[in-house]
Amino acid sequence: MKFEEAKKALYDLQGKLSAYDHAVSLMYYDGATTAPKGTAENRAHSLGILTEEMYRIATSSETLELLEYLDKELNPAEAEPVETAAADEEELFRLRRMVFLMLKDVRQMQKIPMDEYVAYQELLVQADDVWHKAKEASDFPMFQPLLEKIFETQKRFAGYCAPDMLPYDYWLNEYEPGVNMEICDRFFDALRSRLVPLIHAIGTAQQVDDHFLWGDFPEYVQEKLSVYLMDLMKLDREHCGLSTTEHPFTTSLGSHLDERITTNYKRDNYTFSMYSVIHEGGHALYDTGSARDLAFTVLDGGVSMGIHESQSRFYENIIGRSRAFTSLLLPKLRELFPESMEGITADELYRAINRSEPSLIRTEADEVTYCLHVMIRYELEKRVMAGELEVKDLPQEWNRLYKEYLGIDVPDDRRGVLQDSHWSGGMIGYFPSYALGSAYGAQFLRKMKETVDVDSCLSSGDFGPINEWNRRNIWQYGSLYKPDELLDRVLQEPFDPGVYLDYLETKYRDIYRI
């Protein structure tokens, strides 16, 4: 095999796999948004066939032979092979990263029996369908048998792929390479040591008035706000669609050229959907910001969920809940919701948007208490994966930890253990990414402010310089760099969660005058 022939075959292989992924992702998106409730069995049948084909292609002897040949050519033991000499160093770096990621996935997939791999994909379709029904009925026992199978499968697959690692460490590393329980424990301990006193101080201060954010806000009016926000953020609506679902998410369909975000409208408070659109819009900006020539390759889209959440949390909170942005937003809110916003000042809106108090729902939590929601899920996952907690006992432990951490009683499963869609999708080990991403985002802001007048951009409604900084430093690279490499390139200093804690303390001590 000649190097140029192998390189072409590599791109052809990635193109074929991205086409299958497009079909699979489209079915998932349809199932979560507009598909009739009784169609899960049909999707499971189709997904089973498609994922089996993807497995066969990815693990075939031809694929492995191609990747191992390229790995040897691109990473020679001695002198560089003559065949690769014509390629420039940038192209070689990109090819090495492609081959590394594909070989990693193929070798892991080969360790999982095909019938088990396909059966698990079918299980997830069924689990998602049952989770929606169980949440609507607030009935955890309905979902419990499927969740038990998901946790069991996750443990078994981790054992196949990394027998020398603890199962939960394996999955944490899959979502954020380089992260394990030891790192998460230190990170969360650092957050807890300063967040708990801050939450206590806020709790003893006079509470912020946010009554004008509550009322009766028709969905069609909220939809107008969603479109306004997408345009304000400079989301390309030729390549980014918006729909509604039970639990908002973002997905790429085949490549960053087709991005879908979702939201959920609550009639009594438009800010829930507003910040959902901004959050998911941050994800979409990251994905659609990938360099055009990364499309249909394994380098297309974000490198890790921690970096991904850094972008969604950055736009949702650091930008979206800033004083400059809320002042910019005020005239539009007065236009759309004139009765509730009459006479409201920019300062009142800013403080109301940032009201902090313990709450039931993670996606609706304020910046200060949010990470406690994540810590609860992390501790529960860690104990189930270690065999220290049974799935049937999750609701009881969930409720106990919400009382211990946030001081609130959980009234039902719908607003408790069933509120998130992640477990029904097999995303065990994902939740710490939200807290890590929040901390990354604060440090990105500090670096960005060295060259971008962020407040002036927001005051004038010009997201261009902010987006361009992110595109130039983060988005364009897709998955070209490892997360720690990307952080080093952007920050030019070690990651420090203290920057995030400083940001929160400064902001909220000002808001609550404590």
Buried (B, 14 or more C-beta within 10 A) or exposed (E): EEBEEBBEBBEEBBBBBBBBBBBBBBBBBEBBBEBEEEBBEBBBEEBBEBBBBBBEBBBEEEBBEBBEBBBEBBEEEEEEEEBBEEBEEEEBBBBBBBBBBBBBBBEBBBBBEBEEBBBBBBBBBBBBBBBBEBBEBBBBEBBBEBBBBBBEBBBBBBEBBBEEBBBBBBBBBBBBBEBBBEBBEEBBEBBBEBBEEBBEBBEEBEEBEBEBBEBEBEEEEBBEBBEBBBEBBBBEEEBBBBBBBBBBBBBBBBBBBBBBBBBEBBEEBBBBBBBBBBBBBBBBBBBBBBBEEBBBBBBBBBBBBBBBBBBBBBBBBBBBBBBBBBBBBBEBBBEBBEEBBEEBEBEBBBBBBBBBBBBBEBBBBBBBBBBBBBBBBBBBBBBBBEEEBEBEEBBEBBBEBBEEBBEEEBEBBBBBBBBBBBBBBBBBBBBBBBBBBBBBBBBBBBBBEEEBEBBEBBBEEBBEBBBBBBBEBBBBBBBBBBBBEBBBEBBEEEBBBEBBBBBBBEBBBEBBEE
